[in-house]
Amino acid sequence: MSLNGKVAIVTGASRGIGRQVAIQLARSGAKVAVNYSSSRGKADEVVMTIEQFGGQAAAIQADVSKVSEVEALFSETLERFGRVDILINNAGIMENNVIADVSEEIFDRHFTLNVKGTYFACQQAMKHIAQGGTIINFSTSVSGAMLPTIVLWEFSCR
Ligand SMILES: NC(=O)c1ccc[n+]([C@@H]2O[C@H](COP(=O)([O-])OP(=O)(O)OC[C@H]3O[C@@H](n4cnc5c(N)ncnc54)[C@H](OP(=O)(O)O)[C@@H]3O)[C@@H](O)[C@H]2O)c1
């Protein structure tokens, strides 16, 4: 499928699954905002990889657990590429926590990124995404496993 002319934001694209998604979108022709939180060097390396095969990408720092930084991620992408067609909400953490051992700090860390970050990125997409655009939210197949006493931290919406 050709994504020529489309612009994608991939949250947490400096490494792991997000990195591969960003590269694949660029291979299909999309211009990609490679979001990262702290791994500047790794995000730059993803951009270089994309540019080496003739694609276009920009590394954009934003902690997506903070609403102001989600807004900045969208405005920087719009400034750089002029539109947004695809949002991939990939940034997320999932520690294997037993319910009884979850502290307030662990709870907040997961919810501010997996739930709040995803929610407000969707909100920004509702404001800015072009007609016919796409939002993909990551979850985990572990949610189907119904493991007793284990917390499932992934947020998913349709
Ligand atoms: N790997 C699996 O087996 C698996 C299974 C099921 C679901 N998932 C889900 O798939 C997604 C990707 O998983 P992964 O294993 O590829 O992750 P990963 O290797 O740990 O990479 C996480 C990415 O998210 C970024 N990130 C972390 N906190 C952030 C924040 N506050 N704001 C912006 N970016 C942030 C990181 O950026 P920095 O490098 O700058 O820190 C990094 O690029 C997650 O939602 C995860 O829960 C993964």
The ligand as a Gaussian input file, in Angstrom:
#p B3LYP/6-31G(d) Opt

LIG

0 1
 N        7.668000      -5.796000      23.351000
 C        6.619000      -6.599000      23.564000
 O        6.750000      -7.834000      23.635000
 C        5.227000      -6.022000      23.709000
 C        4.154000      -6.888000      23.901000
 C        2.873000      -6.364000      24.007000
 C        2.661000      -4.993000      23.931000
 N        3.719000      -4.173000      23.759000
 C        3.462000      -2.747000      23.681000
 O        4.020000      -2.251000      22.473000
 C        4.521000      -0.933000      22.689000
 C        6.006000      -0.866000      22.334000
 O        6.696000      -1.809000      23.121000
 P        8.273000      -1.990000      23.012000
 O        8.611000      -3.241000      23.764000
 O        8.701000      -1.851000      21.596000
 O        8.785000      -0.723000      23.856000
 P       10.284000      -0.286000      24.198000
 O       11.285000      -1.072000      23.430000
 O       10.398000      -0.252000      25.694000
 O       10.320000       1.223000      23.632000
 C        9.519000       2.161000      24.246000
 C        9.501000       3.397000      23.389000
 O        8.605000       4.311000      24.009000
 C        9.290000       5.539000      24.263000
 N        8.771000       6.144000      25.469000
 C        8.806000       5.679000      26.743000
 N        8.220000       6.566000      27.553000
 C        7.819000       7.610000      26.777000
 C        7.165000       8.828000      27.009000
 N        6.785000       9.184000      28.253000
 N        6.919000       9.659000      25.969000
 C        7.317000       9.323000      24.708000
 N        7.923000       8.179000      24.413000
 C        8.172000       7.339000      25.440000
 C       10.752000       5.173000      24.378000
 O       11.505000       6.346000      24.104000
 P       12.989000       6.575000      24.726000
 O       13.874000       5.608000      23.986000
 O       13.315000       7.981000      24.426000
 O       12.877000       6.247000      26.182000
 C       10.857000       4.085000      23.307000
 O       10.996000       4.667000      22.032000
 C        4.235000      -0.600000      24.157000
 O        3.018000       0.082000      24.243000
 C        4.144000      -1.968000      24.801000
 O        3.392000      -1.967000      25.983000
 C        4.987000      -4.652000      23.646000

